[in-house]
């Protein structure tokens, strides 16, 4: 059986799409974006809206290959768009973020 170059493309495409569906099926959509399962969501912080734009932060506990991480889901919204950015932090980097926010709040 001889494979044509187009067949390699379609086989590769099917493997990639299959892997993506597997990730979403086992971890959920947001979990697949973070690269692990979302075990718990701690809260949502709303951005101060400016005109037609807004956003929010959600803090999650992630399980990535047996290791717990902190996930921050950053969502930007406007009249015709929506964007989600996943941020994964180790416990140490989360502590650094807390210290930086605490210092900024003290100076504000």
DSSP file (Angstrom, degrees, kcal/mol; ACC not computed):
  #  RESIDUE AA STRUCTURE BP1 BP2  ACC     N-H-->O    O-->H-N    N-H-->O    O-->H-N    TCO  KAPPA ALPHA  PHI   PSI    X-CA   Y-CA   Z-CA
    1    1 A X              0   0    0      0, 0.0     2,-0.5     0, 0.0     0, 0.0   0.000 360.0 360.0 360.0 123.4    0.0    0.0    0.0
    2    2 A X        -     0   0    0      0, 0.0     2,-0.4     0, 0.0     0, 0.0  -0.830 360.0-145.0-100.2 128.7    1.5    3.3   -1.1
    3    3 A X        -     0   0    0     -2,-0.5     2,-0.2     3,-0.0     0, 0.0  -0.751   8.9-143.7 -92.2 137.3    0.8    6.5    0.9
    4    4 A X    >>  -     0   0    0     -2,-0.4     4,-1.3     1,-0.1     3,-0.8  -0.634  27.6-110.2 -90.9 156.1    0.4    9.7   -0.9
    5    5 A X  H 3> S+     0   0    0      1,-0.3     4,-1.5    -2,-0.2     3,-0.1   0.843 118.4  57.9 -56.3 -34.3    1.7   13.0    0.7
    6    6 A X  H 3> S+     0   0    0      1,-0.2     4,-2.1     2,-0.2    -1,-0.3   0.864 101.2  56.1 -65.0 -33.7   -1.9   14.2    1.2
    7    7 A X  H <> S+     0   0    0     -3,-0.8     4,-2.3     1,-0.2    -1,-0.2   0.869 102.7  54.5 -67.0 -36.7   -2.7   11.1    3.2
    8    8 A X  H  X S+     0   0    0     -4,-1.3     4,-2.5     2,-0.2    -1,-0.2   0.911 107.4  51.5 -61.7 -41.3    0.2   11.8    5.6
    9    9 A X  H  X S+     0   0    0     -4,-1.5     4,-2.9     1,-0.2    -2,-0.2   0.947 111.5  45.8 -59.6 -49.0   -1.3   15.3    6.2
   10   10 A X  H  X S+     0   0    0     -4,-2.1     4,-2.3     2,-0.2    -1,-0.2   0.851 112.6  50.3 -67.2 -34.5   -4.8   13.9    7.0
   11   11 A X  H  X S+     0   0    0     -4,-2.3     4,-2.1     2,-0.2    -1,-0.2   0.932 113.5  45.6 -66.6 -45.1   -3.4   11.2    9.3
   12   12 A X  H  X S+     0   0    0     -4,-2.5     4,-2.3     2,-0.2    -2,-0.2   0.922 113.0  50.6 -62.1 -45.0   -1.4   13.8   11.2
   13   13 A X  H  X S+     0   0    0     -4,-2.9     4,-2.5     1,-0.2     5,-0.2   0.908 110.1  49.9 -59.4 -44.3   -4.4   16.1   11.3
   14   14 A X  H  X S+     0   0    0     -4,-2.3     4,-2.5     1,-0.2    -1,-0.2   0.882 110.1  50.8 -64.4 -38.6   -6.6   13.3   12.6
   15   15 A X  H  X S+     0   0    0     -4,-2.1     4,-2.3     2,-0.2    -2,-0.2   0.913 111.7  47.2 -65.1 -42.7   -4.1   12.5   15.3
   16   16 A X  H  X S+     0   0    0     -4,-2.3     4,-2.2     2,-0.2    -2,-0.2   0.937 114.7  45.4 -65.0 -46.9   -3.8   16.1   16.5
   17   17 A X  H  X S+     0   0    0     -4,-2.5     4,-2.4     1,-0.2    -2,-0.2   0.904 112.6  52.0 -64.3 -41.1   -7.6   16.6   16.6
   18   18 A X  H  X S+     0   0    0     -4,-2.5     4,-2.2    -5,-0.2    -1,-0.2   0.907 109.3  49.7 -61.2 -42.3   -8.0   13.3   18.4
   19   19 A X  H  X S+     0   0    0     -4,-2.3     4,-2.3     2,-0.2    -1,-0.2   0.903 110.3  50.7 -63.5 -41.2   -5.4   14.3   21.0
   20   20 A X  H  X S+     0   0    0     -4,-2.2     4,-2.2     1,-0.2    -2,-0.2   0.922 110.7  48.4 -63.5 -43.7   -7.2   17.6   21.5
   21   21 A X  H  X S+     0   0    0     -4,-2.4     4,-2.5     1,-0.2    -1,-0.2   0.887 110.3  52.4 -62.8 -38.7  -10.6   15.9   22.0
   22   22 A X  H  X S+     0   0    0     -4,-2.2     4,-2.2     2,-0.2     5,-0.2   0.917 109.0  49.8 -62.6 -44.1   -9.0   13.4   24.5
   23   23 A X  H  X S+     0   0    0     -4,-2.3     4,-2.3     1,-0.2     5,-0.4   0.916 113.4  45.4 -61.5 -44.1   -7.6   16.3   26.5
   24   24 A X  H  X S+     0   0    0     -4,-2.2     4,-1.8     1,-0.2    -1,-0.2   0.888 113.0  51.1 -67.2 -38.8  -10.9   18.1   26.6
   25   25 A X  H  < S+     0   0    0     -4,-2.5    -2,-0.2    -5,-0.2    -1,-0.2   0.860 118.8  35.5 -67.7 -35.7  -12.7   14.9   27.5
   26   26 A X  H  < S+     0   0    0     -4,-2.2    -2,-0.2    -5,-0.2    -1,-0.2   0.766 134.6  20.8 -90.8 -26.4  -10.4   14.0   30.4
   27   27 A X  H  < S-     0   0    0     -4,-2.3     4,-0.5    -5,-0.2    11,-0.5   0.528 103.2-116.3-119.1 -10.0   -9.7   17.4   31.8
   28   28 A X     X  -     0   0    0     -4,-1.8     4,-2.4    -5,-0.4    -1,-0.2  -0.104  42.4 -71.6  84.4 166.4  -12.5   19.7   30.6
   29   29 A X  H  > S+     0   0    0      2,-0.2     4,-1.7     1,-0.2    -1,-0.1   0.950 134.2  39.6 -63.0 -51.3  -12.0   22.6   28.3
   30   30 A X  H  > S+     0   0    0      1,-0.2     4,-2.3     2,-0.2     5,-0.2   0.890 114.4  54.4 -68.1 -37.9  -10.3   24.9   30.8
   31   31 A X  H  >>S+     0   0    0     -4,-0.5     5,-2.0     1,-0.2     4,-1.7   0.898 106.7  51.8 -60.8 -40.0   -8.3   22.1   32.2
   32   32 A X  H  <5S+     0   0    0     -4,-2.4    -1,-0.2     2,-0.2    -2,-0.2   0.882 109.0  50.6 -63.9 -37.2   -7.0   21.2   28.8
   33   33 A X  H  <5S+     0   0    0     -4,-1.7    -2,-0.2     1,-0.2    -1,-0.2   0.896 114.1  44.2 -67.5 -38.9   -5.9   24.9   28.3
   34   34 A X  H  <5S-     0   0    0     -4,-2.3    -1,-0.2     2,-0.3    -2,-0.2   0.713 112.4-120.9 -76.2 -20.3   -4.1   24.8   31.6
   35   35 A X  T  <5S+     0   0    0     -4,-1.7     2,-0.3     1,-0.3    -3,-0.2   0.659  83.0  47.8  88.1  16.8   -2.6   21.4   30.9
   36   36 A X  S   <S-     0   0    0     -5,-2.0    -1,-0.3    -6,-0.2    -2,-0.3  -0.961  95.2 -67.7-167.9 178.5   -4.1   19.7   34.0
   37   37 A X  E     -A   63   0A   0     26,-2.0    26,-2.5    -2,-0.3     2,-0.8  -0.594  38.0-129.3 -83.2 142.4   -7.3   19.3   35.9
   38   38 A X  E     +A   62   0A   0    -11,-0.5    24,-0.2    -2,-0.3     3,-0.1  -0.827  28.5 178.0 -87.6 113.4   -8.9   22.1   37.8
   39   39 A X  E     -     0   0A   0     22,-2.7     2,-0.3    -2,-0.8    -1,-0.2   0.846  63.0  -0.6 -85.0 -36.8   -9.4   20.7   41.3
   40   40 A X  E     -A   61   0A   0     21,-1.2    21,-2.9     0, 0.0     2,-0.5  -0.991  55.8-143.4-156.4 143.7  -10.9   23.8   42.9
   41   41 A X  E     -A   60   0A   0     -2,-0.3    19,-0.2    19,-0.2     3,-0.1  -0.959  12.4-171.2-111.1 128.2  -11.8   27.4   42.1
   42   42 A X  E     -     0   0A   0     17,-3.0     2,-0.3    -2,-0.5    18,-0.1   0.763  53.7 -48.8 -93.6 -28.2  -11.2   29.9   44.9
   43   43 A X  E     -A   59   0A   0     16,-0.8    16,-1.9     2,-0.0     2,-0.4  -0.952  42.1-108.1 169.6 170.4  -12.8   33.1   43.6
   44   44 A X  E     -A   58   0A   0     -2,-0.3     2,-0.5    14,-0.2    14,-0.2  -0.981  17.8-161.2-125.5 133.8  -13.3   35.6   40.9
   45   45 A X  E     -A   57   0A   0     12,-3.0    12,-2.7    -2,-0.4     2,-0.3  -0.972  17.3-142.2-115.7 119.5  -12.0   39.2   40.9
   46   46 A X  E     -A   56   0A   0     -2,-0.5    10,-0.3    10,-0.2     2,-0.2  -0.612  13.8-127.5 -83.2 138.4  -13.8   41.5   38.5
   47   47 A X        -     0   0    0      8,-3.0     2,-0.6    -2,-0.3     8,-0.4  -0.547  33.5 -99.2 -77.5 147.4  -11.7   44.1   36.6
   48   48 A X        -     0   0    0     -2,-0.2    -1,-0.1     6,-0.1     2,-0.1  -0.597  47.6-124.7 -67.9 117.0  -12.9   47.7   36.9
   49   49 A X        -     0   0    0     -2,-0.6     2,-0.5     1,-0.1     5,-0.2  -0.363  22.2-163.3 -69.2 140.9  -14.8   48.1   33.6
   50   50 A X  B >   -D   53   0B   0      3,-1.5     3,-1.7    -2,-0.1     2,-0.5  -0.893  57.6 -59.7-126.0  99.9  -13.8   50.9   31.3
   51   51 A X  T 3  S-     0   0    0     -2,-0.5    -2,-0.0     1,-0.3    27,-0.0  -0.511 121.1  -9.4  68.9-117.0  -16.4   51.7   28.7
   52   52 A X  T 3  S+     0   0    0     -2,-0.5     2,-0.3    -3,-0.1    -1,-0.3   0.379 120.4  83.8 -98.5   4.0  -17.0   48.6   26.6
   53   53 A X  B <   +D   50   0B   0     -3,-1.7    -3,-1.5    25,-0.2     2,-0.3  -0.775  47.5 147.2-108.0 153.6  -14.1   46.6   27.9
   54   54 A X  E     + B   0  77A   0     23,-2.7    23,-2.6    -2,-0.3     2,-0.3  -0.896  12.1 174.6-160.4-171.6  -14.0   44.5   31.1
   55   55 A X  E     - B   0  76A   0     -8,-0.4    -8,-3.0    -2,-0.3     2,-0.3  -0.978  12.6-143.1 173.9 178.0  -12.4   41.4   32.5
   56   56 A X  E     -AB  46  75A   0     19,-1.9    19,-2.8    -2,-0.3     2,-0.4  -0.987  10.9-134.1-159.2 160.7  -11.9   39.2   35.5
   57   57 A X  E     -AB  45  74A   0    -12,-2.7   -12,-3.0    -2,-0.3     2,-0.4  -0.967  16.9-167.1-117.9 137.2   -9.4   36.9   37.2
   58   58 A X  E     -AB  44  73A   0     15,-1.9    15,-2.9    -2,-0.4     2,-0.5  -0.987  11.4-145.7-123.1 138.3  -10.2   33.5   38.6
   59   59 A X  E     +AB  43  72A   0    -16,-1.9   -17,-3.0    -2,-0.4   -16,-0.8  -0.902  23.4 178.4-107.2 126.7   -7.9   31.6   40.9
   60   60 A X  E     -AB  41  71A   0     11,-3.2    11,-2.7    -2,-0.5     2,-0.5  -0.883  30.4-131.3-125.1 153.8   -7.8   27.8   40.6
   61   61 A X  E     -AB  40  70A   0    -21,-2.9   -22,-2.7    -2,-0.3   -21,-1.2  -0.946  35.3-160.2 -99.8 126.0   -5.9   24.9   42.2
   62   62 A X  E     -AB  38  69A   0      7,-2.8     7,-1.7    -2,-0.5     2,-0.5  -0.758  19.2-151.5-108.6 151.1   -4.5   22.7   39.4
   63   63 A X  E     +AB  37  68A   0    -26,-2.5   -26,-2.0    -2,-0.3     2,-0.7  -0.946  20.7 177.8-119.0 106.4   -3.3   19.1   39.3
   64   64 A X  E >  S- B   0  67A   0      3,-3.0     3,-1.5    -2,-0.5   -28,-0.1  -0.905  72.7 -32.7-115.2 103.8   -0.7   18.8   36.6
   65   65 A X  T 3  S-     0   0    0     -2,-0.7    -1,-0.2     1,-0.3     3,-0.1   0.889 125.0 -46.0  53.9  44.9    0.7   15.3   36.4
   66   66 A X  T 3  S+     0   0    0      1,-0.2     2,-0.5     0, 0.0    -1,-0.3   0.438 118.3 109.7  83.0  -0.4    0.3   14.8   40.2
   67   67 A X  E <   -B   64   0A   0     -3,-1.5    -3,-3.0     0, 0.0     2,-0.4  -0.917  65.4-130.9-111.1 133.2    1.8   18.2   41.1
   68   68 A X  E     +B   63   0A   0     -2,-0.5     2,-0.3    -5,-0.2    23,-0.3  -0.674  32.5 170.3 -84.5 133.9   -0.3   20.9   42.5
   69   69 A X  E     -B   62   0A   0     -7,-1.7    -7,-2.8    -2,-0.4     2,-0.5  -0.853  33.9-114.2-131.3 167.4    0.0   24.4   40.9
   70   70 A X  E     -BC  61  89A   0     19,-2.8    19,-3.2    -2,-0.3     2,-0.4  -0.920  29.9-160.9-105.4 130.9   -1.9   27.6   41.2
   71   71 A X  E     -BC  60  88A   0    -11,-2.7   -11,-3.2    -2,-0.5     2,-0.5  -0.933   7.7-163.7-114.8 135.3   -3.7   28.7   38.0
   72   72 A X  E     -BC  59  87A   0     15,-3.0    15,-1.9    -2,-0.4     2,-0.7  -0.975   8.8-155.3-117.2 118.6   -4.9   32.2   37.3
   73   73 A X  E     -BC  58  86A   0    -15,-2.9   -15,-1.9    -2,-0.5     2,-0.6  -0.845   9.2-163.7 -94.9 114.1   -7.4   32.5   34.5
   74   74 A X  E     -BC  57  85A   0     11,-2.6    11,-3.1    -2,-0.7     2,-0.5  -0.890   7.3-171.8-103.2 119.7   -7.3   36.0   33.0
   75   75 A X  E     -BC  56  84A   0    -19,-2.8   -19,-1.9    -2,-0.6     2,-0.4  -0.951   6.8-169.7-117.8 128.1  -10.3   36.9   30.9
   76   76 A X  E     -BC  55  83A   0      7,-2.8     7,-2.5    -2,-0.5     2,-0.4  -0.952  10.8-178.6-112.5 133.5  -10.6   40.0   28.8
   77   77 A X  E     +BC  54  82A   0    -23,-2.6   -23,-2.7    -2,-0.4     2,-0.3  -0.969   8.9 162.6-131.5 149.0  -14.0   40.9   27.2
   78   78 A X  E >   - C   0  81A   0      3,-2.2     3,-0.6    -2,-0.4   -25,-0.2  -0.842  58.1 -72.2-146.3-173.3  -15.2   43.7   25.0
   79   79 A X  T 3  S+     0   0    0     -2,-0.3   -26,-0.1     1,-0.2     3,-0.0   0.866 128.3  12.1 -54.9 -43.4  -18.1   44.4   22.8
   80   80 A X  T 3  S+     0   0    0     -3,-0.0     2,-0.3     0, 0.0    -1,-0.2   0.166 120.0  63.5-122.9  17.8  -17.2   41.9   20.1
   81   81 A X  E <   -C   78   0A   0     -3,-0.6    -3,-2.2     2,-0.0     2,-0.3  -0.970  45.4-171.3-145.0 160.0  -14.4   39.8   21.6
   82   82 A X  E     -C   77   0A   0     -2,-0.3     2,-0.4    -5,-0.2    -5,-0.2  -0.974  11.8-180.0-147.2 133.2  -13.5   37.4   24.4
   83   83 A X  E     -C   76   0A   0     -7,-2.5    -7,-2.8    -2,-0.3     2,-0.4  -0.999   9.0-164.1-140.2 134.9  -10.0   36.2   25.3
   84   84 A X  E     -C   75   0A   0     -2,-0.4     2,-0.5    -9,-0.2    -9,-0.2  -0.977   3.9-171.2-121.3 130.6   -8.8   33.8   28.0
   85   85 A X  E     -C   74   0A   0    -11,-3.1   -11,-2.6    -2,-0.4     2,-0.4  -0.976  12.6-148.2-121.3 118.4   -5.2   33.6   29.1
   86   86 A X  E     -C   73   0A   0     -2,-0.5     2,-0.5   -13,-0.2   -13,-0.2  -0.711  11.5-168.9 -87.3 136.3   -4.1   30.8   31.4
   87   87 A X  E     -C   72   0A   0    -15,-1.9   -15,-3.0    -2,-0.4     2,-0.5  -0.989   3.5-161.8-124.5 122.2   -1.2   31.5   33.9
   88   88 A X  E     -C   71   0A   0     -2,-0.5     2,-0.4   -17,-0.2   -17,-0.2  -0.889  11.9-177.5-105.2 132.1    0.3   28.6   35.8
   89   89 A X  E     -C   70   0A   0    -19,-3.2   -19,-2.8    -2,-0.5     2,-0.1  -0.965  22.5-131.4-128.6 144.4    2.4   29.4   39.0
   90   90 A X     >  -     0   0    0     -2,-0.4     4,-2.2   -21,-0.2     5,-0.2  -0.383  40.2-101.1 -77.2 169.8    4.3   27.3   41.4
   91   91 A X  H  > S+     0   0    0    -23,-0.3     4,-2.0     1,-0.2     5,-0.1   0.899 124.2  51.0 -60.8 -39.7    3.7   27.8   45.1
   92   92 A X  H  > S+     0   0    0      1,-0.2     4,-2.0     2,-0.2    -1,-0.2   0.921 110.8  46.7 -65.4 -43.8    6.9   29.9   45.4
   93   93 A X  H  > S+     0   0    0      1,-0.2     4,-2.1     2,-0.2    -1,-0.2   0.844 109.7  54.7 -68.7 -31.6    6.0   32.1   42.4
   94   94 A X  H  X S+     0   0    0     -4,-2.2     4,-2.3     2,-0.2    -1,-0.2   0.893 107.0  51.2 -65.8 -38.8    2.5   32.5   43.9
   95   95 A X  H  X S+     0   0    0     -4,-2.0     4,-2.4     2,-0.2    -2,-0.2   0.903 108.8  51.2 -63.1 -40.5    4.0   33.7   47.1
   96   96 A X  H  X S+     0   0    0     -4,-2.0     4,-2.4     2,-0.2    -2,-0.2   0.896 109.1  50.7 -62.8 -40.1    6.1   36.2   45.2
   97   97 A X  H  X S+     0   0    0     -4,-2.1     4,-2.6     2,-0.2    -2,-0.2   0.910 109.5  50.7 -63.5 -42.2    3.0   37.5   43.5
   98   98 A X  H  X S+     0   0    0     -4,-2.3     4,-2.6     2,-0.2    -2,-0.2   0.917 111.0  48.8 -61.0 -43.8    1.3   37.9   46.9
   99   99 A X  H  X S+     0   0    0     -4,-2.4     4,-2.4     2,-0.2    -2,-0.2   0.909 111.8  48.6 -63.3 -42.4    4.3   39.8   48.2
  100  100 A X  H  X S+     0   0    0     -4,-2.4     4,-2.1     2,-0.2    -2,-0.2   0.912 113.5  46.7 -65.9 -41.0    4.3   42.1   45.1
  101  101 A X  H  X S+     0   0    0     -4,-2.6     4,-2.5     2,-0.2    -2,-0.2   0.899 111.2  52.2 -66.6 -40.2    0.6   42.8   45.4
  102  102 A X  H  X S+     0   0    0     -4,-2.6     4,-2.1     1,-0.2    -2,-0.2   0.918 111.0  47.2 -61.7 -43.6    0.8   43.4   49.1
  103  103 A X  H  X S+     0   0    0     -4,-2.4     4,-1.7     1,-0.2    -1,-0.2   0.896 112.3  49.9 -65.3 -39.6    3.6   46.0   48.5
  104  104 A X  H  X S+     0   0    0     -4,-2.1     4,-1.2     1,-0.2    -2,-0.2   0.893 110.9  49.0 -67.1 -38.9    1.6   47.6   45.8
  105  105 A X  H  < S+     0   0    0     -4,-2.5    -1,-0.2     1,-0.2    -2,-0.2   0.884 109.0  53.2 -67.5 -37.7   -1.5   47.9   47.9
  106  106 A X  H  < S+     0   0    0     -4,-2.1    -1,-0.2     1,-0.2    -2,-0.2   0.859 113.3  43.8 -64.6 -35.0    0.6   49.4   50.8
  107  107 A X  H  <        0   0    0     -4,-1.7    -1,-0.2     1,-0.2    -2,-0.2   0.656 360.0 360.0 -84.0 -16.8    1.9   52.1   48.4
  108  108 A X     <        0   0    0     -4,-1.2    -1,-0.2    -3,-0.2    -2,-0.1   0.494 360.0 360.0 -74.4 360.0   -1.4   52.8   46.8
